[in-house]
Amino acid sequence: MRSLSMCSLLMLIVCGSCSTEPPQSAADSPADKSQNEITPTKKPADNDKSSSPRSAAKVERVASLPNVNLTTKEINDGWIQLFDGISLFGWKPNNDVNWSVEDGMIAADQGKPGLLLTTVPFADFELRCDFRLEKGGNSGVFLRSPFNPTDPAVDCYELNMCDTHPAFATASLVGRVKPDEPVNGDGEWRTYHVVCQGPHITVKMDGKTVLDFTDKVGASAPVSGLIGLQKNKGKIEFRNVFLKPLGAKPIFNEKDLAGWRVVPGSKSDFVVKDKTIHVTDGAGFLETEQTWSDFIFQFDAITNDKHLNSGVFFRAMRGSEDAPSHGYEAQIHNGFEDGDRTKPMDWGTGAIFRRQKARWVAADDQEWFTVTLAAHADHFAVWVNGLQVTDWADEREPNENPRRGKRLKAGHISLQGHDPTTNLAFRRLRIVAYPNQSELSRE
């Protein structure tokens, strides 16, 4: 924690991230479970198909973090890295395929056909990945997939990799459409770049458009689902798996606080300045008038001093003077101990506060950073500057108050002013609801 008066320090020790936090009950105890983690192996190798890395100075400064092979512009544009290069964090297999991490690649060569899937779904997105399939092999990338797809021609889209397939060879969507011209994809590294927007799917291989397809099945078309990497026949390797969510709309107009309300009793000062929401003093909360349940939320933030504490609350109950912040909290605190970014102070930026600590502190004080928060049903994932830092499922009993139990219904998004030292800003706040849910709802 940063240096504070003894009174403030005692208050933070009692209250944690929020100065209005009630004492912990058994139902509100931490559940710091890192899902799907494996022992890190070798550092990802440089490769000829990655996006340009950030500047050398930036890489050196975050040397204790995994490589993030995204440019600063790509991170600002909302791209995230689905595979961190050293572990299978954020992924889950649906059978006993021998998925492993080798030299910065996801690899598999044994077991019955199966998938390695993301733990959270995506609807409209851009996806880039490199793959290398053994000559004569069979694999694929599954789009908008259930955990156990039964028919890729019905319940998902399978982007195939198999030059020898008799009907749907490489770059085909299995059971739906194939390229006008044959595409060779096995034996060496190739790159897929896929754009899924509603029923329209385009595919590039190594920069050349090979498929342009519009699904005309109507309401039965898959609209959201997991990203799945397939092992079918022969060895398959993947690297540089990146995704950019599409369809987000601004929830801050950069001019004033229309659509937001200051929670009664707040001491924080929320001011629109230079197209940002600037927050000073505290404690206090600024919450949206609208509510969301399942969504992807992206924003930039900057802490204007060292070890400042804040947070973004979501699925929150409407704030009042007595209960200003009853919601889940995505923590903001860029401090870490002993020069080690794997040892966050106060849970770390991107943590689900009191539930799961951030794996790494991937942001720095006094520099803008980008956060992506995916909330779907009882599952939450957070990326900071493109790197996934949390992956948590709420297994508690249901409760209207997310501090006490699992809340699935829609709630407000709320920005926190933590204490009198608060000095930070938010910008480019944008959100997209998952399909099959009304975009906006009211409590």
C-alpha positions as a Markdown table, in Angstrom:
| # | Residue | x | y | z |
|---|---|---|---|---|
| 1 | Met | 0.0 | 0.0 | 0.0 |
| 2 | Arg | 1.1 | 3.6 | -0.6 |
| 3 | Ser | 2.1 | 5.9 | 2.3 |
| 4 | Leu | -1.0 | 7.1 | 4.2 |
| 5 | Ser | -1.8 | 8.6 | 7.5 |
| 6 | Met | -2.2 | 6.1 | 10.3 |
| 7 | Cys | -6.0 | 6.7 | 10.2 |
| 8 | Ser | -6.2 | 6.1 | 6.5 |
| 9 | Leu | -4.0 | 3.0 | 6.7 |
| 10 | Leu | -6.1 | 1.4 | 9.4 |
| 11 | Met | -9.2 | 2.1 | 7.3 |
| 12 | Leu | -7.7 | 0.4 | 4.3 |
| 13 | Ile | -6.6 | -2.6 | 6.3 |
| 14 | Val | -10.1 | -3.0 | 7.6 |
| 15 | Cys | -11.9 | -2.2 | 4.3 |
| 16 | Gly | -9.7 | -3.5 | 1.5 |
| 17 | Ser | -10.1 | -1.8 | -1.9 |
| 18 | Cys | -13.3 | 0.0 | -1.0 |
| 19 | Ser | -13.7 | 2.2 | 2.0 |
| 20 | Thr | -17.3 | 1.2 | 2.3 |
| 21 | Glu | -16.6 | -2.5 | 2.3 |
| 22 | Pro | -18.5 | -4.4 | 5.0 |
| 23 | Pro | -16.7 | -7.0 | 7.1 |
| 24 | Gln | -16.1 | -10.3 | 5.4 |
| 25 | Ser | -18.5 | -13.1 | 6.0 |
| 26 | Ala | -18.0 | -16.7 | 5.1 |
| 27 | Ala | -19.9 | -16.2 | 1.9 |
| 28 | Asp | -17.6 | -13.3 | 1.0 |
| 29 | Ser | -14.3 | -15.0 | 1.6 |
| 30 | Pro | -11.6 | -15.0 | -1.1 |
| 31 | Ala | -11.6 | -17.7 | -3.8 |
| 32 | Asp | -8.2 | -17.2 | -5.3 |
| 33 | Lys | -8.2 | -20.1 | -7.7 |
| 34 | Ser | -6.1 | -19.9 | -10.8 |
| 35 | Gln | -7.9 | -22.0 | -13.4 |
| 36 | Asn | -6.1 | -24.0 | -16.1 |
| 37 | Glu | -2.6 | -22.9 | -15.1 |
| 38 | Ile | 0.3 | -25.1 | -16.1 |
| 39 | Thr | 4.0 | -24.8 | -15.2 |
| 40 | Pro | 5.6 | -22.2 | -17.4 |
| 41 | Thr | 8.1 | -23.7 | -19.9 |
| 42 | Lys | 10.5 | -21.9 | -22.2 |
| 43 | Lys | 10.2 | -18.2 | -23.0 |
| 44 | Pro | 8.4 | -17.6 | -26.3 |
| 45 | Ala | 10.8 | -17.5 | -29.2 |
| 46 | Asp | 10.9 | -14.6 | -31.7 |
| 47 | Asn | 9.3 | -15.6 | -34.9 |
| 48 | Asp | 8.8 | -14.3 | -38.4 |
| 49 | Lys | 5.0 | -14.1 | -38.3 |
| 50 | Ser | 4.4 | -12.1 | -35.1 |
| 51 | Ser | 3.1 | -8.6 | -35.1 |
| 52 | Ser | 5.8 | -6.0 | -34.5 |
| 53 | Pro | 6.6 | -5.9 | -30.7 |
| 54 | Arg | 6.5 | -2.8 | -28.6 |
| 55 | Ser | 9.7 | -0.7 | -28.4 |
| 56 | Ala | 12.8 | -2.3 | -26.9 |
| 57 | Ala | 12.6 | 0.1 | -23.9 |
| 58 | Lys | 9.1 | -1.1 | -23.2 |
| 59 | Val | 10.0 | -4.8 | -23.5 |
| 60 | Glu | 13.0 | -4.3 | -21.1 |
| 61 | Arg | 10.8 | -2.5 | -18.6 |
| 62 | Val | 8.3 | -5.4 | -18.4 |
| 63 | Ala | 11.0 | -8.1 | -18.7 |
| 64 | Ser | 9.3 | -10.2 | -16.0 |
| 65 | Leu | 6.1 | -10.5 | -18.1 |
| 66 | Pro | 5.5 | -12.9 | -20.9 |
| 67 | Asn | 6.0 | -11.5 | -24.4 |
| 68 | Val | 3.0 | -9.6 | -25.7 |
| 69 | Asn | 3.5 | -9.7 | -29.5 |
| 70 | Leu | 1.1 | -6.9 | -30.1 |
| 71 | Thr | 2.0 | -3.3 | -31.0 |
| 72 | Thr | 1.0 | -0.4 | -28.7 |
| 73 | Lys | -1.5 | 0.6 | -31.4 |
| 74 | Glu | -3.1 | -2.8 | -31.6 |
| 75 | Ile | -3.5 | -2.9 | -27.8 |
| 76 | Asn | -5.0 | 0.6 | -27.9 |
| 77 | Asp | -7.4 | -0.7 | -30.6 |
| 78 | Gly | -8.6 | -3.5 | -28.3 |
| 79 | Trp | -6.6 | -6.5 | -29.4 |
| 80 | Ile | -5.9 | -9.1 | -26.7 |
| 81 | Gln | -3.6 | -12.1 | -26.6 |
| 82 | Leu | -5.5 | -15.4 | -26.0 |
| 83 | Phe | -2.3 | -17.4 | -25.6 |
| 84 | Asp | 0.3 | -16.0 | -23.3 |
| 85 | Gly | 3.2 | -18.1 | -24.8 |
| 86 | Ile | 4.1 | -19.9 | -21.6 |
| 87 | Ser | 1.0 | -21.6 | -20.2 |
| 88 | Leu | -2.6 | -22.7 | -21.0 |
| 89 | Phe | -4.1 | -20.2 | -18.7 |
| 90 | Gly | -7.5 | -19.1 | -20.1 |
| 91 | Trp | -8.0 | -22.4 | -22.0 |
| 92 | Lys | -9.7 | -25.7 | -21.3 |
| 93 | Pro | -9.5 | -29.1 | -23.2 |
| 94 | Asn | -12.7 | -31.1 | -23.8 |
| 95 | Asn | -10.9 | -34.4 | -23.8 |
| 96 | Asp | -7.5 | -36.0 | -23.1 |
| 97 | Val | -5.5 | -34.7 | -26.1 |
| 98 | Asn | -1.9 | -34.1 | -24.9 |
| 99 | Trp | -2.0 | -30.3 | -25.2 |
| 100 | Ser | 1.3 | -28.7 | -24.1 |
| 101 | Val | 3.4 | -25.5 | -24.4 |
| 102 | Glu | 6.6 | -25.9 | -26.3 |
| 103 | Asp | 8.9 | -23.0 | -27.1 |
| 104 | Gly | 6.1 | -20.4 | -27.2 |
| 105 | Met | 3.7 | -22.7 | -29.1 |
| 106 | Ile | 0.6 | -24.7 | -28.2 |
| 107 | Ala | 1.2 | -28.2 | -29.5 |
| 108 | Ala | -0.6 | -31.6 | -29.6 |
| 109 | Asp | 0.1 | -34.9 | -31.4 |
| 110 | Gln | -1.7 | -37.7 | -29.4 |
| 111 | Gly | -5.2 | -38.6 | -28.3 |
| 112 | Lys | -8.6 | -38.9 | -30.0 |
| 113 | Pro | -9.8 | -35.8 | -31.9 |
| 114 | Gly | -10.5 | -33.0 | -29.5 |
| 115 | Leu | -10.5 | -29.3 | -28.8 |
| 116 | Leu | -8.7 | -26.8 | -26.6 |
| 117 | Leu | -11.2 | -24.0 | -26.0 |
| 118 | Thr | -11.2 | -20.5 | -24.5 |
| 119 | Thr | -13.0 | -20.3 | -21.1 |
| 120 | Val | -15.1 | -17.3 | -22.2 |
| 121 | Pro | -17.1 | -16.9 | -25.5 |
| 122 | Phe | -16.9 | -14.3 | -28.1 |
| 123 | Ala | -19.5 | -13.1 | -30.6 |
| 124 | Asp | -18.2 | -10.7 | -33.3 |
| 125 | Phe | -14.5 | -10.5 | -33.5 |
| 126 | Glu | -11.3 | -10.5 | -35.5 |
| 127 | Leu | -9.0 | -13.5 | -34.9 |
| 128 | Arg | -5.4 | -14.0 | -35.9 |
| 129 | Cys | -3.3 | -17.1 | -35.4 |
| 130 | Asp | -0.4 | -18.9 | -36.8 |
| 131 | Phe | -0.5 | -22.7 | -37.3 |
| 132 | Arg | 1.8 | -25.5 | -38.5 |
| 133 | Leu | 0.2 | -28.8 | -39.4 |
| 134 | Glu | 2.1 | -32.0 | -40.0 |
| 135 | Lys | 2.1 | -32.9 | -43.7 |
| 136 | Gly | -1.0 | -35.0 | -44.3 |
| 137 | Gly | -2.6 | -34.0 | -41.0 |
| 138 | Asn | -6.0 | -32.7 | -40.1 |
| 139 | Ser | -6.9 | -29.9 | -37.7 |
| 140 | Gly | -9.0 | -26.7 | -37.5 |
| 141 | Val | -10.0 | -23.6 | -35.6 |
| 142 | Phe | -13.5 | -23.7 | -34.2 |
| 143 | Leu | -15.5 | -20.4 | -34.1 |
| 144 | Arg | -18.5 | -19.6 | -31.9 |
| 145 | Ser | -18.3 | -23.1 | -30.6 |
| 146 | Pro | -20.0 | -24.9 | -27.7 |
| 147 | Phe | -17.7 | -26.8 | -25.4 |
| 148 | Asn | -18.6 | -30.1 | -27.0 |
| 149 | Pro | -19.7 | -29.4 | -30.6 |
| 150 | Thr | -21.6 | -32.2 | -32.2 |
| 151 | Asp | -22.0 | -31.0 | -35.8 |
| 152 | Pro | -19.7 | -28.3 | -37.1 |
| 153 | Ala | -22.1 | -27.6 | -39.9 |
| 154 | Val | -24.8 | -26.7 | -37.4 |
| 155 | Asp | -23.6 | -25.6 | -33.9 |
| 156 | Cys | -20.4 | -23.8 | -34.7 |
| 157 | Tyr | -18.1 | -22.9 | -37.6 |
| 158 | Glu | -15.0 | -25.1 | -38.2 |
| 159 | Leu | -12.3 | -23.4 | -40.2 |
| 160 | Asn | -10.5 | -26.5 | -41.5 |
| 161 | Met | -6.9 | -27.3 | -42.0 |
| 162 | Cys | -6.5 | -30.5 | -44.1 |
| 163 | Asp | -5.2 | -30.3 | -47.6 |
| 164 | Thr | -6.3 | -33.9 | -48.3 |
| 165 | His | -9.9 | -33.6 | -47.0 |
| 166 | Pro | -12.2 | -35.0 | -49.8 |
| 167 | Ala | -14.9 | -32.4 | -49.4 |
| 168 | Phe | -13.8 | -29.4 | -47.2 |
| 169 | Ala | -10.1 | -28.9 | -47.4 |
| 170 | Thr | -8.0 | -26.2 | -45.9 |
| 171 | Ala | -9.7 | -22.8 | -45.5 |
| 172 | Ser | -13.2 | -24.3 | -45.8 |
| 173 | Leu | -15.9 | -23.9 | -43.3 |
| 174 | Val | -16.8 | -27.6 | -42.8 |
| 175 | Gly | -20.3 | -28.5 | -44.0 |
| 176 | Arg | -20.9 | -25.0 | -45.3 |
| 177 | Val | -18.5 | -23.6 | -47.9 |
| 178 | Lys | -15.1 | -24.1 | -49.4 |
| 179 | Pro | -12.7 | -21.7 | -51.2 |
| 180 | Asp | -13.1 | -21.1 | -54.9 |
| 181 | Glu | -9.5 | -22.1 | -55.5 |
| 182 | Pro | -7.6 | -24.9 | -53.6 |
| 183 | Val | -5.5 | -23.7 | -50.7 |
| 184 | Asn | -2.4 | -25.4 | -49.4 |
| 185 | Gly | -2.0 | -25.2 | -45.6 |
| 186 | Asp | 0.0 | -28.1 | -44.2 |
| 187 | Gly | 3.7 | -28.7 | -43.7 |
| 188 | Glu | 4.8 | -25.1 | -42.8 |
| 189 | Trp | 3.8 | -22.1 | -40.8 |
| 190 | Arg | 0.6 | -20.3 | -42.1 |
| 191 | Thr | -1.4 | -17.5 | -40.7 |
| 192 | Tyr | -5.2 | -17.3 | -40.6 |
| 193 | His | -6.9 | -13.9 | -40.2 |
| 194 | Val | -10.7 | -14.3 | -39.6 |
| 195 | Val | -13.4 | -11.6 | -39.2 |
| 196 | Cys | -16.8 | -12.7 | -37.9 |
| 197 | Gln | -19.5 | -10.1 | -37.9 |
| 198 | Gly | -23.0 | -11.4 | -37.6 |
| 199 | Pro | -23.6 | -14.0 | -40.3 |
| 200 | His | -20.6 | -12.7 | -42.4 |
| 201 | Ile | -17.3 | -14.4 | -42.2 |
| 202 | Thr | -14.1 | -13.6 | -44.1 |
| 203 | Val | -10.9 | -15.5 | -44.0 |
| 204 | Lys | -7.4 | -14.5 | -45.1 |
| 205 | Met | -4.4 | -16.9 | -45.3 |
| 206 | Asp | -1.0 | -15.3 | -45.2 |
| 207 | Gly | -2.6 | -12.0 | -46.1 |
| 208 | Lys | -4.7 | -13.2 | -49.1 |
| 209 | Thr | -8.5 | -13.4 | -48.9 |
| 210 | Val | -9.4 | -17.1 | -49.5 |
| 211 | Leu | -13.1 | -17.1 | -48.2 |
| 212 | Asp | -15.9 | -14.6 | -48.1 |
| 213 | Phe | -19.1 | -16.2 | -46.7 |
| 214 | Thr | -22.5 | -15.1 | -45.5 |
| 215 | Asp | -24.5 | -17.6 | -43.5 |
| 216 | Lys | -28.1 | -17.5 | -44.7 |
| 217 | Val | -29.7 | -20.0 | -42.2 |
| 218 | Gly | -31.1 | -17.1 | -40.2 |
| 219 | Ala | -31.9 | -17.4 | -36.5 |
| 220 | Ser | -30.2 | -20.8 | -36.3 |
| 221 | Ala | -26.8 | -19.4 | -37.2 |
| 222 | Pro | -24.2 | -19.5 | -34.3 |
| 223 | Val | -23.9 | -16.0 | -32.9 |
| 224 | Ser | -21.6 | -16.5 | -30.0 |
| 225 | Gly | -19.3 | -19.2 | -28.6 |
| 226 | Leu | -15.8 | -20.3 | -27.7 |
| 227 | Ile | -12.7 | -20.3 | -29.8 |
| 228 | Gly | -11.4 | -23.9 | -30.2 |
| 229 | Leu | -8.1 | -25.2 | -31.4 |
| 230 | Gln | -8.4 | -28.7 | -32.8 |
| 231 | Lys | -6.1 | -31.7 | -32.8 |
| 232 | Asn | -7.5 | -34.4 | -35.2 |
| 233 | Lys | -4.8 | -36.2 | -37.1 |
| 234 | Gly | -1.0 | -35.6 | -36.9 |
| 235 | Lys | 0.9 | -33.0 | -35.0 |
| 236 | Ile | -0.5 | -29.5 | -34.8 |
| 237 | Glu | 1.1 | -26.3 | -33.4 |
| 238 | Phe | -0.4 | -22.9 | -32.8 |
| 239 | Arg | 1.2 | -19.5 | -31.9 |
| 240 | Asn | 0.3 | -15.8 | -31.8 |
| 241 | Val | -3.3 | -16.3 | -31.1 |
| 242 | Phe | -4.9 | -12.8 | -31.0 |
| 243 | Leu | -8.4 | -11.6 | -30.9 |
| 244 | Lys | -10.1 | -8.2 | -31.2 |
| 245 | Pro | -13.8 | -7.9 | -30.0 |
| 246 | Leu | -16.0 | -6.1 | -32.4 |
| 247 | Gly | -19.2 | -4.1 | -32.0 |
| 248 | Ala | -18.5 | -2.1 | -28.8 |
| 249 | Lys | -20.3 | 1.3 | -28.4 |
| 250 | Pro | -19.0 | 4.2 | -26.3 |
| 251 | Ile | -20.7 | 4.8 | -22.9 |
| 252 | Phe | -18.9 | 8.1 | -22.4 |
| 253 | Asn | -19.4 | 10.9 | -24.8 |
| 254 | Glu | -16.1 | 12.7 | -24.0 |
| 255 | Lys | -18.0 | 16.0 | -23.3 |
| 256 | Asp | -20.0 | 15.6 | -20.1 |
| 257 | Leu | -21.3 | 12.9 | -17.7 |
| 258 | Ala | -24.6 | 12.3 | -19.6 |
| 259 | Gly | -25.7 | 8.7 | -18.9 |
| 260 | Trp | -23.8 | 8.7 | -15.5 |
| 261 | Arg | -24.7 | 9.6 | -12.0 |
| 262 | Val | -22.7 | 10.4 | -8.9 |
| 263 | Val | -23.7 | 8.0 | -6.1 |
| 264 | Pro | -25.2 | 9.8 | -3.1 |
| 265 | Gly | -22.7 | 10.5 | -0.4 |
| 266 | Ser | -19.6 | 10.5 | -2.7 |
| 267 | Lys | -16.7 | 12.6 | -1.7 |
| 268 | Ser | -14.9 | 12.1 | -5.0 |
| 269 | Asp | -14.8 | 14.8 | -7.7 |
| 270 | Phe | -15.6 | 13.5 | -11.1 |
| 271 | Val | -14.8 | 16.0 | -13.9 |
| 272 | Val | -14.7 | 15.7 | -17.7 |
| 273 | Lys | -11.3 | 16.9 | -18.8 |
| 274 | Asp | -9.5 | 16.5 | -22.1 |
| 275 | Lys | -12.0 | 13.8 | -23.2 |
| 276 | Thr | -11.4 | 11.8 | -20.0 |
| 277 | Ile | -13.3 | 11.2 | -16.8 |
| 278 | His | -10.9 | 12.7 | -14.2 |
| 279 | Val | -11.3 | 11.4 | -10.6 |
| 280 | Thr | -9.8 | 13.0 | -7.6 |
| 281 | Asp | -10.4 | 12.7 | -3.8 |
| 282 | Gly | -12.7 | 10.0 | -2.3 |
| 283 | Ala | -14.3 | 7.8 | -1.4 |
| 284 | Gly | -16.9 | 8.0 | -4.1 |
| 285 | Phe | -18.5 | 6.3 | -7.1 |
| 286 | Leu | -19.7 | 7.4 | -10.5 |
| 287 | Glu | -22.1 | 4.8 | -12.0 |
| 288 | Thr | -23.9 | 4.3 | -15.3 |
| 289 | Glu | -27.6 | 4.8 | -15.6 |
| 290 | Gln | -27.8 | 1.8 | -17.8 |
| 291 | Thr | -27.1 | -1.8 | -16.8 |
| 292 | Trp | -25.6 | -4.9 | -18.4 |
| 293 | Ser | -25.3 | -8.5 | -17.5 |
| 294 | Asp | -23.1 | -10.4 | -20.1 |
| 295 | Phe | -20.7 | -8.1 | -21.9 |
| 296 | Ile | -17.2 | -7.2 | -23.0 |
| 297 | Phe | -16.1 | -3.9 | -21.6 |
| 298 | Gln | -12.9 | -2.1 | -22.7 |
| 299 | Phe | -11.4 | 1.1 | -21.3 |
| 300 | Asp | -8.1 | 3.0 | -20.8 |
| 301 | Ala | -7.0 | 4.3 | -17.4 |
| 302 | Ile | -4.1 | 6.1 | -15.9 |
| 303 | Thr | -3.0 | 6.5 | -12.3 |
| 304 | Asn | -1.3 | 9.9 | -11.8 |
| 305 | Asp | 0.8 | 8.9 | -8.8 |
| 306 | Lys | 2.4 | 5.8 | -7.5 |
| 307 | His | 0.4 | 2.9 | -5.9 |
| 308 | Leu | -2.9 | 4.6 | -6.2 |
| 309 | Asn | -6.0 | 2.4 | -5.6 |
| 310 | Ser | -9.2 | 2.4 | -7.6 |
| 311 | Gly | -11.5 | 0.0 | -9.3 |
| 312 | Val | -14.3 | -0.6 | -11.9 |
| 313 | Phe | -17.4 | -2.2 | -10.4 |
| 314 | Phe | -19.8 | -4.2 | -12.6 |
| 315 | Arg | -23.1 | -5.9 | -12.3 |
| 316 | Ala | -23.4 | -3.6 | -9.3 |
| 317 | Met | -26.6 | -2.8 | -7.4 |
| 318 | Arg | -27.8 | 0.8 | -7.7 |
| 319 | Gly | -25.5 | 2.7 | -5.4 |
| 320 | Ser | -26.8 | 4.6 | -2.4 |
| 321 | Glu | -25.2 | 6.5 | 0.5 |
| 322 | Asp | -25.4 | 3.4 | 2.7 |
| 323 | Ala | -24.4 | 0.9 | 0.0 |
| 324 | Pro | -22.5 | 2.7 | -2.7 |
| 325 | Ser | -20.6 | -0.2 | -4.3 |
| 326 | His | -22.3 | -3.6 | -4.1 |
| 327 | Gly | -20.9 | -5.2 | -7.2 |
| 328 | Tyr | -18.0 | -7.3 | -8.6 |
| 329 | Glu | -14.8 | -5.2 | -8.7 |
| 330 | Ala | -12.1 | -5.2 | -11.4 |
| 331 | Gln | -9.2 | -3.8 | -9.3 |
| 332 | Ile | -6.8 | -1.0 | -10.2 |
| 333 | His | -3.5 | -1.0 | -8.3 |
| 334 | Asn | -0.2 | -1.2 | -10.2 |
| 335 | Gly | 2.0 | -1.8 | -7.2 |
| 336 | Phe | 4.1 | -5.0 | -6.8 |
| 337 | Glu | 6.5 | -6.3 | -4.3 |
| 338 | Asp | 10.3 | -6.9 | -4.4 |
| 339 | Gly | 10.5 | -5.8 | -8.1 |
| 340 | Asp | 8.5 | -8.9 | -9.0 |
| 341 | Arg | 5.4 | -8.4 | -11.2 |
| 342 | Thr | 4.0 | -11.8 | -10.1 |
| 343 | Lys | 3.6 | -10.3 | -6.5 |
| 344 | Pro | 0.8 | -7.7 | -6.8 |
| 345 | Met | 0.1 | -5.3 | -4.0 |
| 346 | Asp | -3.6 | -5.3 | -3.0 |
| 347 | Trp | -4.6 | -7.9 | -5.6 |
| 348 | Gly | -3.2 | -6.1 | -8.6 |
| 349 | Thr | -4.7 | -4.3 | -11.6 |
| 350 | Gly | -7.1 | -6.7 | -13.4 |
| 351 | Ala | -7.8 | -8.8 | -10.3 |
| 352 | Ile | -11.4 | -9.7 | -9.4 |
| 353 | Phe | -11.0 | -8.1 | -6.0 |
| 354 | Arg | -11.2 | -10.6 | -3.1 |
| 355 | Arg | -11.8 | -13.4 | -5.6 |
| 356 | Gln | -8.7 | -13.9 | -7.7 |
| 357 | Lys | -5.5 | -12.0 | -7.7 |
| 358 | Ala | -3.9 | -10.8 | -10.9 |
| 359 | Arg | -1.2 | -13.2 | -12.2 |
| 360 | Trp | 1.0 | -10.3 | -13.2 |
| 361 | Val | 1.0 | -6.6 | -12.8 |
| 362 | Ala | 1.0 | -5.7 | -16.4 |
| 363 | Ala | 0.4 | -1.9 | -16.1 |
| 364 | Asp | 2.5 | 1.0 | -14.7 |
| 365 | Asp | 1.5 | 4.0 | -12.7 |
| 366 | Gln | 1.6 | 7.3 | -14.6 |
| 367 | Glu | 1.1 | 5.6 | -18.0 |
| 368 | Trp | -2.1 | 4.9 | -19.8 |
| 369 | Phe | -3.1 | 1.2 | -19.9 |
| 370 | Thr | -5.9 | -0.7 | -21.6 |
| 371 | Val | -8.2 | -3.2 | -19.8 |
| 372 | Thr | -10.6 | -5.7 | -21.4 |
| 373 | Leu | -13.2 | -7.3 | -19.1 |
| 374 | Ala | -15.3 | -10.2 | -20.3 |
| 375 | Ala | -18.3 | -11.1 | -18.1 |
| 376 | His | -20.4 | -14.1 | -19.2 |
| 377 | Ala | -22.8 | -15.9 | -16.9 |
| 378 | Asp | -20.6 | -16.9 | -13.9 |
| 379 | His | -17.3 | -16.5 | -15.7 |
| 380 | Phe | -15.0 | -13.5 | -15.7 |
| 381 | Ala | -11.7 | -12.8 | -17.5 |
| 382 | Val | -9.6 | -9.7 | -17.6 |
| 383 | Trp | -6.7 | -8.6 | -19.9 |
| 384 | Val | -4.4 | -5.7 | -19.1 |
| 385 | Asn | -2.4 | -4.3 | -22.0 |
| 386 | Gly | -3.3 | -7.4 | -24.0 |
| 387 | Leu | -2.2 | -9.9 | -21.4 |
| 388 | Gln | -4.7 | -12.1 | -19.6 |
| 389 | Val | -4.3 | -11.7 | -15.8 |
| 390 | Thr | -7.4 | -13.3 | -14.4 |
| 391 | Asp | -9.8 | -16.1 | -15.2 |
| 392 | Trp | -12.4 | -16.8 | -12.6 |
| 393 | Ala | -15.7 | -18.6 | -12.2 |
| 394 | Asp | -18.1 | -17.6 | -9.4 |
| 395 | Glu | -19.2 | -20.9 | -7.8 |
| 396 | Arg | -20.9 | -19.3 | -4.8 |
| 397 | Glu | -24.6 | -19.5 | -4.1 |
| 398 | Pro | -26.7 | -16.9 | -5.9 |
| 399 | Asn | -27.2 | -13.5 | -4.2 |
| 400 | Glu | -28.5 | -10.1 | -5.2 |
| 401 | Asn | -25.3 | -8.6 | -3.8 |
| 402 | Pro | -22.2 | -9.8 | -5.6 |
| 403 | Arg | -20.2 | -9.2 | -2.5 |
| 404 | Arg | -22.2 | -12.0 | -0.9 |
| 405 | Gly | -22.8 | -14.4 | -3.7 |
| 406 | Lys | -23.1 | -15.0 | -7.5 |
| 407 | Arg | -25.1 | -12.4 | -9.4 |
| 408 | Leu | -26.1 | -13.1 | -13.0 |
| 409 | Lys | -28.6 | -10.3 | -13.5 |
| 410 | Ala | -27.7 | -7.0 | -15.0 |
| 411 | Gly | -26.1 | -4.3 | -13.0 |
| 412 | His | -24.4 | -0.9 | -13.2 |
| 413 | Ile | -20.8 | -0.1 | -14.1 |
| 414 | Ser | -19.3 | 2.1 | -11.5 |
| 415 | Leu | -15.9 | 4.0 | -11.4 |
| 416 | Gln | -14.3 | 4.3 | -8.0 |
| 417 | Gly | -12.6 | 7.2 | -6.2 |
| 418 | His | -10.9 | 5.3 | -3.4 |
| 419 | Asp | -9.6 | 7.9 | -0.9 |
| 420 | Pro | -8.3 | 11.4 | -0.5 |
| 421 | Thr | -5.1 | 10.6 | -2.6 |
| 422 | Thr | -7.2 | 9.5 | -5.6 |
| 423 | Asn | -6.0 | 11.0 | -8.9 |
| 424 | Leu | -6.7 | 9.0 | -12.0 |
| 425 | Ala | -8.5 | 9.2 | -15.3 |
| 426 | Phe | -10.6 | 7.0 | -17.6 |
| 427 | Arg | -11.1 | 7.3 | -21.3 |
| 428 | Arg | -12.5 | 5.4 | -24.3 |
| 429 | Leu | -15.0 | 3.5 | -22.3 |
| 430 | Arg | -16.9 | 1.1 | -24.6 |
| 431 | Ile | -19.0 | -2.0 | -24.2 |
| 432 | Val | -20.8 | -4.7 | -26.2 |
| 433 | Ala | -23.4 | -7.0 | -24.9 |
| 434 | Tyr | -23.3 | -10.7 | -25.8 |
| 435 | Pro | -26.1 | -11.7 | -28.2 |
| 436 | Asn | -29.5 | -13.0 | -27.0 |
| 437 | Gln | -29.5 | -10.4 | -24.3 |
| 438 | Ser | -31.2 | -7.1 | -24.5 |
| 439 | Glu | -28.5 | -4.5 | -25.0 |
| 440 | Leu | -29.6 | -2.4 | -22.1 |
| 441 | Ser | -31.8 | -3.2 | -19.2 |
| 442 | Arg | -33.0 | -1.4 | -16.1 |
| 443 | Glu | -33.1 | -2.5 | -12.5 |
